[in-house]
């Protein structure tokens, strides 16, 4: 009886849910309404989800998952939510990865990029992030695909990987510090600052990844990361200082910019 009542409430309440979400500024209100309705087992649960979404909580945190390259990735409250534009970064890493190679998903968050790579190419995958809650999600998303480690950049990686890594793919934070306050509330209030803040010009973490990669990459290895268009010149300069050639891949449809560093003999 409860399920029937919920179904009837859903049939007659979709327009109201969409209207409330749209009034709160949700651009994709129709899609969000559909997902929230599907996730709620009761009208009371649906009302709770709507109220929390209107208050600014990320949709993905409410659902407990985000779709990334056709796969559902588990995300917990407080964990960075991978964006659609980051699928471009994952696709580039997939193209560079070779069967039997070693891939490191740096600043892995919930492990979405690494999972996409390992699901597409038979590689030895290691993922690392400074946030233990995010790594907890990554462990679940990478089950059977790779290993997740807690720590700062390369520090937690097994020592035997040094000089053997073929691809370092990093979804580094690249928002300049002073711009954090201008981000949407669902990001600045509900995602960890460490996953967003890239320092004064947004490239602090990217520079550390580039510098560290020189000790871990095999000859001809690649390091690639997401950035913004206006950060490309400085990112390319940093790669050059550490002996990398560079190329840039952009996807204007999703606003993605990926900088790829190519090591010697690459």
N, C-alpha and C positions, 0 to 999 in steps of 0.2 A: 504493500500500500504506500509506504514511504517513497519507494522508487517511482511509482506512478505519479504521486503528487509532485515529486521533484521534476519529472519529465514535463508535466503540465506547466509548472512554474517556469521552466526553461523555455518552453514554446512561447509563452506569453510575455517573457521578460527579457528576451534578447535585445530588443530595441532599447529598453531602458538601460541595460548594461552598457551597450554601445554609447548611448547618449551621455551617461555618467563618465565613462572613460574619455570620450572625446572632449567633454567639458574640462577635464583635468589635464588636457594637453597630450593625450596619447594619440600619436599620429596614426598608428595602425589599430585603431579601436576595434574594428570588426574582427580582425584576426585575434586580438587579445581577448575579446569577449568569448570567442569560440573556444579558445584554450582554457580559459578560466572556468567556463561552464562545464567543459569536459572533465576537468580535474576535480570539481567539487562534487562530493557525494550527497550533500544535502543543501537545501536553500540557505541554511545558517552558515555553512562552510563557504558557499559562494559569496554571501554578503561579507564575510570576513576577508576573503581574497580581494574583492572589489575595494573594500575600505583601505586595505593595506596598499593596493596598487595606486589608488588615488593619493595616498599619503606619500608616494614616491618610491616605494620598494620596487626593485627591478622585477619584471615579470618572471625572469628566469629563476630568481631566488624563490619566488612563490611556487613555481612549478617544480623546482628541484632539478631542472635539466635545461640544456640549450642545444639546439640542433646545429651541428658543425660539419660541413661537407657530407651531409646525409646521415650522420651518426648522432645519437643522443648522448651528450656528455653530462655527467652529474655535476651540478654546482650547488654549493651550500651557501647559506647567508654569510655575507662578509667576504666571499671569494670573488675575484675578478671574473667578469663574464666575457668570454671571447666574442669579438665582434665579427660580423659577416665579412668585413674587409680583410680580416686576418686569414680567411680562407685562401687569399692570394698568396700569402706567405707560405702556407702549408702546401699549396700546389707547387710552388717553386722548390720547396724542400723535397717533395716527392719526385720531381724531375731530376734533381741532383743525386738522390739516394740510389745506391746500387745494391742488388741482393748480396747479402753477406757483409755489407759495410756496417760501420758504426755511426749512429746518429745521436746527437745530444740535443734535447729540447730544453733550452735554457730559459729561465724565467717562465717555467711551464704553466703556472697557474693550475687549472684543473686538468692539464695534460692533453688538451684538445688537439694541438698541432702535432705533438708526438704520436698520439693515437691515430691520427689521419695518415701520417707517414707510415707507421708500422703496419697499419691495416692494408696499405697499398703495396708496400715493398718489404720483403723479408730481410729485415735489418736487426742488428743488436741495438736496442733503443735504451737510452738512459735519459731521465728527465729530472730537473732540479729546480727548486724554488725555495726562497727564504721563508715563505709562509707555511707553517705546518698544517693549517687547515686546508689550504689549497692542495698540498701534497697528499693529504688524506683523500681528497677527491681524485687526484691523479692516480693514486694507487688503484682505485676502483675502476677508473676509466682505462687504465693500462693493463688490467688483469689479463695475463696471457700474451701481452704484447711487449712489455718492457718493464723497466725498474724505475722507481721514483725515489728521490733523495732530498732530504731537507738540508738546506744550507745556502750560503752566499755564493752565487754563481758557480765557479768550477770547484770550489773548496770541498764539497761533499762527494765528488765523483771518485770512483775507484781508481787508485793510482795506476793500475795496469792499462787504463785507457789513454794515458799520456802518450802523445805522438801517434795514436792509432785512430783518432776520430776523423771521419770523412766529411761529416756535415754538422756544423753547429747552427741550429736555427733558434732564434731568440725573439720572442714577442716582448721586447724590452719596453719599459715605461718611457714615453717620450713627450709627455706634456710638460712644457716649461712650468716651473714652480708657480710663477705669478699668474698663470692661466688656470690653475686648478679651481680657483673660486668661480670661474666662469663656466665650468662644466655643468651639465644637467645634474639636478639633485640626486637622481638615482645612481649616478656614478660617484660624485664627490662625497655623498653622505653614506653610501652603502658598500663601496668597494674600498679596499685598503689603499692608503695613500702611496705606499711603496710600489703598488702596481700601476700607478698613474704618473707619479712625479719623476720627471727626467732631469731635474736640476735646472740651473739658470737658463740654458738654451735647449733643454730637453734631451741632450745627448750624453749626459754623464754616464748612465748605465751602458749605453751602446759602446762608448769608448772603453769601458772596463771589459766588456765582452770581447771586443776586438783585440785588446792587449792580451787578455788571458788566452784567447784562442791560439795565439802563436805557439804556445807550449803544448797544446793538446791536439792540434790538427796534424794529420798525416800529410806527406807531401802531396800537393795538388788539392788539398782539402778546401772546403768552402765555409764561410760564415755569412749568414744572412739574417736580416732583421727588418722589422717594419719601422717606418718613420713618416714624417710629413714632407711634402714637396719642398718647402722652403728650407728644410734641414739637410737636404741631399748634398749640397756642396761641402758642408762641414763634415758630413759623414764620410764622403768619398775621400776628403783630405785626411781624415783619421785613418782610414784603411791604407792609404798610400804611405803614411808615416810608418806603418807596421809591415810594409812589404807586400801588401795585397793590391792586385788589380781590382777594378770595380766595374760593375754594371748596374743599371737601375731598371726595374720592371714596374710599370704603373697600370692600374685598372681604374679609369675614370668613372666607370659605372658604379663602383662601390667606394670610390675615394681611397684606393689603396696605393701605397708606394713602398716598394721593397728594394733595399740596397743589398747587393750580393758582392761579397769580397771573395776573390779567387786567389788562392795561394800559389806559390811557385810550382811550376809544371802543371797548373790547373787549366 
